[in-house]
Amino acid sequence: MSFEQDGIKQIDTEELKELVKSPEKGKVIIDVRELDEYEAGHIPGVPLLPMNTIPSLLDGFDKNNEYVFICRSGNRSQNVSLYMKENGFDKVTNFNGGMLSWDGDTKNGPEHYIQSPEELKKWK
């Protein structure tokens, strides 16, 4: 069940599973862990955009979209959510508990790695 922490909406595993299963237009799920963490196991179809690359890719984010951020435990993704909010993005959500709490499907190896604002703008 969603709740708010430090002004950031938090969702749990069941809510994220529903979003992964039935994507909503304008909601973008992004994994903000490091490449090795992502390749060791990520949610299928969710792209990687490491936390440290986000400032250089801000131009690729759309303020009309809602972004759901995922990390290992929920701490980095919470910090990314706060950073985004400080930069004028109000529609940000954190996956509380992160991949440590995820009990759905995972995929190993590389899949989607967003490396430019242009790639991010095209991502749905």
Backbone bond lengths (Angstrom), bond angles and torsions (degrees), N, CA, C in turn:
res aa  C-N    CA-C-N  psi(-1)  N-CA   C-N-CA  omega(-1)  CA-C   N-CA-C  phi
1 M - - - 1.443 - - 1.529 109.14 -
2 S 1.316 115.64 134.06 1.464 118.39 -176.21 1.527 111.81 -73.74
3 F 1.309 113.96 151.45 1.461 122.83 176.05 1.514 107.09 -151.72
4 E 1.318 116.98 176.92 1.454 120.75 -178.95 1.523 110.64 -115.44
5 Q 1.331 115.78 141.39 1.461 121.60 176.12 1.525 107.32 -137.33
6 D 1.311 116.62 122.47 1.466 122.43 -178.46 1.531 112.01 53.31
7 G 1.335 116.13 35.45 1.462 121.00 178.20 1.523 114.31 80.94
8 I 1.336 117.43 6.75 1.462 122.04 -179.17 1.526 109.33 -112.51
9 K 1.331 116.07 129.48 1.463 121.12 176.21 1.525 109.39 -66.04
10 Q 1.337 116.01 135.29 1.461 123.03 -179.98 1.531 108.10 -116.36
11 I 1.342 116.74 134.20 1.460 119.18 174.18 1.523 109.44 -120.04
12 D 1.334 115.30 156.64 1.459 120.23 -179.43 1.531 110.79 -102.78
13 T 1.312 115.98 -177.99 1.463 122.21 -175.75 1.525 112.37 -57.49
14 E 1.320 117.11 -45.37 1.470 119.76 -177.48 1.528 111.24 -63.39
15 E 1.316 117.03 -40.16 1.469 120.38 178.45 1.531 111.22 -66.15
16 L 1.343 116.58 -39.62 1.456 119.75 179.02 1.531 110.48 -68.65
17 K 1.328 117.16 -40.31 1.471 120.26 177.30 1.526 110.29 -56.82
18 E 1.325 116.84 -43.28 1.463 121.24 -179.82 1.525 110.59 -63.56
19 L 1.309 116.25 -40.51 1.468 121.07 179.98 1.533 111.15 -68.08
20 V 1.331 117.12 -38.35 1.465 121.34 178.11 1.528 109.77 -67.39
21 K 1.327 115.98 -41.96 1.460 121.57 -177.93 1.532 111.55 -68.95
22 S 1.321 116.51 -40.90 1.475 122.00 -177.65 1.525 109.30 -127.59
23 P 1.342 116.87 78.49 1.468 119.73 -178.05 1.532 112.09 -56.81
24 E 1.304 115.39 142.08 1.457 121.43 178.01 1.519 109.09 -106.49
25 K 1.315 115.71 139.20 1.466 120.26 177.86 1.526 108.29 -59.76
26 G 1.319 116.20 133.91 1.463 120.57 178.63 1.514 114.90 86.46
27 K 1.352 117.42 0.11 1.470 120.72 175.35 1.514 107.74 -112.56
28 V 1.332 116.31 121.86 1.455 122.07 -176.13 1.525 108.72 -119.38
29 I 1.335 115.83 123.77 1.468 121.43 178.47 1.523 107.66 -96.40
30 I 1.327 116.38 131.23 1.466 121.52 -178.24 1.524 110.18 -134.22
31 D 1.325 115.61 133.31 1.467 123.33 175.61 1.527 107.35 -91.56
32 V 1.326 117.80 124.26 1.470 121.12 -175.67 1.529 113.38 -107.77
33 R 1.340 116.55 16.49 1.466 119.67 178.97 1.527 109.94 -77.31
34 E 1.330 115.71 -176.79 1.457 121.57 177.61 1.528 109.53 -83.54
35 L 1.331 116.43 160.49 1.460 122.51 -176.15 1.528 112.80 -53.86
36 D 1.344 117.62 -45.11 1.464 119.72 -178.22 1.528 111.96 -65.54
37 E 1.328 117.49 -35.72 1.466 121.11 177.88 1.537 109.97 -66.50
38 Y 1.320 115.05 -44.70 1.467 121.89 -179.32 1.528 109.85 -60.75
39 E 1.328 116.55 -47.78 1.462 120.42 -177.37 1.533 112.42 -68.70
40 A 1.336 117.26 -23.05 1.467 120.94 177.67 1.524 111.27 -74.73
41 G 1.326 117.77 -16.61 1.461 121.46 177.59 1.514 111.53 159.40
42 H 1.339 115.27 116.77 1.469 120.77 178.98 1.522 109.60 -137.59
43 I 1.307 116.01 168.50 1.454 121.63 177.77 1.528 107.52 -75.26
44 P 1.336 118.17 124.22 1.465 120.90 -178.45 1.533 112.49 -54.33
45 G 1.331 114.71 133.93 1.463 120.48 178.27 1.514 115.27 88.08
46 V 1.334 116.93 -10.82 1.466 120.96 -179.54 1.530 108.71 -90.76
47 P 1.341 117.23 125.76 1.459 119.40 -178.45 1.530 113.06 -79.28
48 L 1.326 114.15 158.35 1.467 122.09 175.51 1.518 109.51 -96.98
49 L 1.319 114.95 134.15 1.458 122.47 172.87 1.535 104.45 -145.26
50 P 1.337 117.71 87.85 1.466 120.20 -174.20 1.536 112.92 -52.65
51 M 1.317 114.23 141.86 1.464 122.19 -176.88 1.538 112.52 -46.94
52 N 1.327 117.37 -44.33 1.469 119.72 -174.93 1.529 113.20 -71.17
53 T 1.344 118.34 -10.92 1.469 120.35 178.85 1.528 112.68 -94.22
54 I 1.315 117.02 -11.44 1.469 120.34 -174.45 1.535 113.43 -59.86
55 P 1.343 120.15 -44.29 1.473 117.60 179.55 1.531 113.27 -56.85
56 S 1.319 117.83 -36.33 1.467 120.02 -178.74 1.532 112.30 -78.85
57 L 1.326 117.39 -10.61 1.463 120.85 -179.03 1.530 113.21 -111.91
58 L 1.336 117.21 10.16 1.468 120.74 -177.48 1.526 112.97 -53.23
59 D 1.328 117.80 -35.12 1.459 120.88 -179.30 1.524 112.52 -64.04
60 G 1.323 117.31 -17.83 1.455 120.69 -179.40 1.520 114.13 -85.96
61 F 1.328 116.80 -13.39 1.458 120.83 179.35 1.527 110.01 -80.76
62 D 1.325 115.72 146.31 1.466 122.89 -179.40 1.527 108.10 -111.46
63 K 1.329 117.60 120.90 1.463 121.13 -177.68 1.526 112.95 -64.92
64 N 1.336 117.55 -13.61 1.463 120.46 177.31 1.528 112.31 -82.96
65 N 1.323 116.86 -18.57 1.461 121.21 179.27 1.516 110.85 -85.63
66 E 1.325 115.39 157.12 1.465 120.89 168.78 1.515 106.85 -102.70
67 Y 1.328 117.13 133.07 1.454 122.20 -179.69 1.516 109.84 -110.64
68 V 1.323 115.36 129.49 1.453 122.53 177.65 1.522 106.43 -109.59
69 F 1.327 116.32 117.21 1.465 121.29 -175.75 1.531 111.54 -102.07
70 I 1.341 114.50 140.24 1.464 122.67 -177.73 1.529 108.80 -126.62
71 C 1.341 116.21 140.13 1.466 120.60 170.04 1.524 108.08 -141.48
72 R 1.301 117.26 -159.72 1.470 120.87 -177.23 1.526 111.56 -70.53
73 S 1.346 116.74 -50.19 1.466 120.06 -173.30 1.530 113.79 -120.09
74 G 1.314 116.87 -10.81 1.466 120.50 -177.47 1.516 113.34 105.79
75 N 1.341 117.79 -7.88 1.470 120.32 -178.86 1.528 112.65 -78.94
76 R 1.326 117.37 -50.33 1.471 119.95 179.61 1.523 110.47 -63.29
77 S 1.334 116.43 -42.52 1.467 119.12 -179.30 1.534 110.95 -65.87
78 Q 1.316 117.41 -31.83 1.471 120.53 174.43 1.529 109.50 -65.72
79 N 1.329 116.91 -43.20 1.470 120.12 178.44 1.524 111.50 -64.35
80 V 1.339 117.01 -38.62 1.465 120.64 176.48 1.524 109.12 -63.21
81 S 1.322 117.27 -43.31 1.466 121.27 178.77 1.528 111.16 -59.65
82 L 1.321 116.48 -43.81 1.472 120.87 178.31 1.530 110.52 -63.75
83 Y 1.326 116.75 -43.30 1.469 121.66 178.28 1.531 110.47 -59.95
84 M 1.323 115.99 -45.07 1.462 120.10 -179.66 1.533 110.27 -62.92
85 K 1.311 116.31 -42.22 1.470 120.78 179.57 1.535 109.94 -62.16
86 E 1.331 116.99 -41.41 1.471 121.43 177.99 1.529 111.33 -63.20
87 N 1.337 116.63 -23.64 1.457 121.49 -179.61 1.526 112.87 -101.01
88 G 1.335 116.14 21.02 1.456 120.99 171.14 1.517 116.62 89.73
89 F 1.334 117.35 9.99 1.467 120.53 177.94 1.525 108.12 -99.93
90 D 1.322 116.17 107.09 1.462 120.17 -175.24 1.520 113.96 -86.38
91 K 1.324 116.92 -23.62 1.466 120.78 -176.26 1.528 110.02 -94.64
92 V 1.329 115.87 75.39 1.459 121.37 178.72 1.525 109.29 -126.67
93 T 1.318 115.29 143.17 1.461 122.29 -177.63 1.523 108.57 -136.68
94 N 1.325 115.68 142.74 1.454 121.81 178.33 1.522 109.43 -108.73
95 F 1.345 115.82 136.84 1.465 120.62 171.90 1.523 107.13 -82.84
96 N 1.320 115.82 100.15 1.456 122.62 -176.13 1.524 110.52 -69.10
97 G 1.322 116.51 125.63 1.464 121.05 -179.13 1.517 112.33 99.39
98 G 1.326 116.65 -19.89 1.456 121.88 175.73 1.520 114.60 56.20
99 M 1.330 114.65 -163.44 1.460 121.18 -176.88 1.530 112.12 -62.76
100 L 1.322 118.21 -20.63 1.467 120.27 176.16 1.532 110.83 -63.79
101 S 1.323 117.12 -27.60 1.462 120.30 -179.47 1.534 112.60 -99.39
102 W 1.322 117.84 -5.53 1.467 121.92 -177.93 1.527 110.15 -74.07
103 D 1.335 116.46 125.97 1.467 120.30 177.81 1.529 111.58 -120.93
104 G 1.324 115.85 16.43 1.460 121.01 177.34 1.519 111.38 -91.01
105 D 1.327 115.65 -167.84 1.457 121.63 -179.53 1.523 111.30 -62.90
106 T 1.336 115.18 145.88 1.462 120.78 172.86 1.523 108.72 -133.62
107 K 1.304 114.47 160.31 1.459 121.82 178.48 1.519 107.40 -131.80
108 N 1.329 116.99 139.45 1.465 121.78 177.70 1.519 109.64 -98.77
109 G 1.331 115.46 158.70 1.451 121.11 177.13 1.514 112.65 87.17
110 P 1.324 115.74 -179.70 1.464 119.99 -178.46 1.528 110.68 -74.12
111 E 1.319 116.34 150.27 1.463 120.48 174.56 1.526 108.86 -140.75
112 H 1.329 117.43 -77.20 1.466 121.47 179.60 1.530 108.79 -126.81
113 Y 1.327 116.29 123.16 1.462 121.08 179.61 1.528 106.75 -127.14
114 I 1.323 116.26 106.87 1.462 121.20 -179.02 1.521 108.33 -80.56
115 Q 1.360 115.85 123.15 1.457 119.68 -175.71 1.522 114.04 -123.08
116 S 1.330 117.71 -0.37 1.465 118.63 179.99 1.522 109.88 -146.03
117 P 1.345 116.86 155.92 1.468 119.73 176.41 1.530 111.98 -57.46
118 E 1.332 117.35 -34.17 1.460 121.18 -179.37 1.538 110.94 -64.85
119 E 1.331 116.15 -43.52 1.468 119.91 177.49 1.524 110.45 -62.21
120 L 1.330 116.56 -41.35 1.462 121.23 -179.43 1.527 110.66 -64.73
121 K 1.321 117.34 -41.66 1.475 120.39 179.43 1.524 111.51 -60.41
122 K 1.329 117.07 -34.00 1.471 121.60 -178.11 1.531 112.52 -80.91
123 W 1.342 117.27 -17.76 1.449 120.52 -174.64 1.530 110.49 -71.62
124 K 1.307 115.43 133.55 1.485 120.17 178.69 1.507 109.19 -117.67
